[in-house]
Amino acid sequence: MKKIFFVLMLGAMALSITSCKQNEPSTPDSGAKNAISVTFSGENMDEFEITFTPQDPDMYYSYAFTNKYDVDGLTKEQLEKNMQDFFTYPEDFLKGEKSISLESWMSPSTEYIILVYPVAEGCIINGEIVKETFTTPNH
């Protein structure tokens, strides 16, 4: 009886190990190549810059500014629809490390949120949306 129980237990363990291996992602760190880091620099409004550094230098990506009140309601589908209405792939997207200066409509000492996301053909978001909060300098 103990042998039958032991054999059944070994069989169950082997089956569970096999099924776990089948559920693993086919490529390790599949989303890692779509990672984009965002850094902020500058002491005043005239020199403040936002720098995007994608982990994959050949990846196309885009960004959107929003205020902290609108970000919770903003969906991936809305971002894609906006891109499809106004942009052409790949001409209108960023590639490689890029820095941008503050937009002229931004106010000093104000909190903003920037969303940065990888874009694939068809203006589809192809990976994780990075959300960073920052406050503009005083002047």
C-alpha positions as CSV (number, residue, x, y, z in Angstrom):
1,M,0.0,0.0,0.0
2,K,2.8,2.4,0.9
3,K,4.5,1.6,-2.5
4,I,1.3,2.5,-4.4
5,F,0.9,5.7,-2.5
6,F,4.6,6.6,-3.1
7,V,4.3,5.9,-6.9
8,L,1.1,8.0,-7.1
9,M,2.8,10.8,-5.2
10,L,5.9,10.7,-7.5
11,G,3.6,10.7,-10.6
12,A,1.6,13.7,-9.3
13,M,4.9,15.6,-8.6
14,A,6.2,14.8,-12.1
15,L,3.0,15.9,-13.7
16,S,2.9,19.2,-11.7
17,I,6.6,20.0,-12.6
18,T,5.9,19.3,-16.3
19,S,2.8,21.5,-16.4
20,C,4.6,24.4,-14.7
21,K,7.4,24.3,-17.3
22,Q,4.8,24.6,-20.1
23,N,3.3,27.7,-18.5
24,E,6.6,29.6,-18.4
25,P,7.1,32.5,-20.9
26,S,8.7,31.4,-24.1
27,T,11.3,34.2,-23.8
28,P,12.8,35.2,-20.5
29,D,12.2,38.8,-19.5
30,S,10.0,39.2,-22.6
31,G,8.9,42.7,-21.5
32,A,12.4,43.9,-20.5
33,K,13.4,45.0,-24.0
34,N,10.4,47.4,-24.0
35,A,11.5,49.1,-20.8
36,I,12.0,52.9,-21.0
37,S,13.6,54.9,-18.3
38,V,12.7,58.6,-17.7
39,T,15.0,61.1,-16.1
40,F,14.5,64.8,-15.3
41,S,17.2,67.5,-15.1
42,G,17.5,71.3,-14.9
43,E,17.2,73.9,-12.2
44,N,14.8,76.3,-13.9
45,M,12.0,76.3,-16.5
46,D,14.4,77.4,-19.3
47,E,16.8,74.4,-18.9
48,F,14.5,71.7,-17.6
49,E,14.7,68.6,-19.7
50,I,13.1,65.1,-19.8
51,T,15.2,62.3,-21.1
52,F,13.9,59.0,-22.4
53,T,16.3,56.0,-22.5
54,P,14.9,52.8,-24.0
55,Q,16.5,49.6,-23.2
56,D,16.2,48.6,-26.9
57,P,17.8,51.5,-28.9
58,D,15.9,50.4,-32.1
59,M,12.4,50.5,-30.4
60,Y,9.9,53.2,-31.4
61,Y,8.1,54.9,-28.6
62,S,5.9,57.9,-27.7
63,Y,4.9,59.9,-24.7
64,A,1.9,61.9,-23.4
65,F,1.7,64.5,-20.7
66,T,-1.4,64.6,-18.4
67,N,-2.3,66.0,-15.1
68,K,-2.7,63.9,-12.0
69,Y,-6.5,64.1,-12.2
70,D,-6.8,62.6,-15.7
71,V,-4.3,59.7,-15.5
72,D,-6.6,57.3,-13.7
73,G,-9.3,57.5,-16.3
74,L,-6.9,57.3,-19.3
75,T,-6.8,53.8,-21.0
76,K,-4.4,52.1,-23.3
77,E,-7.1,52.1,-25.9
78,Q,-7.6,55.9,-25.7
79,L,-3.8,56.4,-26.2
80,E,-3.8,54.1,-29.2
81,K,-6.9,55.8,-30.8
82,N,-5.2,59.2,-30.4
83,M,-2.0,57.9,-32.0
84,Q,-3.9,56.3,-34.9
85,D,-5.8,59.5,-35.5
86,F,-2.8,61.9,-35.5
87,F,0.4,59.9,-36.1
88,T,2.1,57.9,-38.8
89,Y,4.3,54.9,-37.9
90,P,7.3,55.1,-37.7
91,E,7.9,58.8,-38.8
92,D,6.1,60.4,-35.9
93,F,7.7,58.4,-33.1
94,L,10.9,58.6,-31.1
95,K,13.8,56.1,-31.4
96,G,16.9,55.9,-29.2
97,E,17.7,58.2,-26.3
98,K,16.0,61.5,-26.7
99,S,15.6,64.6,-24.5
100,I,12.8,67.1,-24.7
101,S,12.4,70.6,-23.2
102,L,9.4,71.6,-21.2
103,E,6.3,72.3,-23.2
104,S,5.4,76.0,-23.4
105,W,1.9,75.4,-21.8
106,M,3.4,74.0,-18.6
107,S,3.4,76.1,-15.5
108,P,6.2,76.5,-12.9
109,S,6.0,74.6,-9.6
110,T,3.3,72.3,-11.0
111,E,3.0,68.5,-10.7
112,Y,2.6,66.7,-14.0
113,I,2.5,63.0,-15.1
114,I,4.2,61.7,-18.2
115,L,3.4,58.4,-19.8
116,V,6.0,56.8,-22.0
117,Y,5.2,53.6,-24.0
118,P,6.7,51.5,-26.8
119,V,4.8,51.6,-30.1
120,A,4.6,49.0,-32.8
121,E,3.3,49.2,-36.4
122,G,-0.3,50.2,-36.6
123,C,0.2,52.6,-33.6
124,I,-0.3,49.9,-31.1
125,I,1.2,50.1,-27.6
126,N,3.6,47.2,-27.6
127,G,4.7,46.9,-23.9
128,E,4.5,48.4,-20.5
129,I,3.3,52.1,-20.1
130,V,5.8,53.8,-17.8
131,K,4.2,56.5,-15.6
132,E,6.4,59.1,-14.0
133,T,5.3,62.0,-11.8
134,F,7.4,65.2,-11.8
135,T,7.1,68.8,-10.6
136,T,8.3,71.6,-12.8
137,P,11.0,74.0,-11.4
138,N,10.0,77.4,-9.8
139,H,11.2,79.6,-12.8
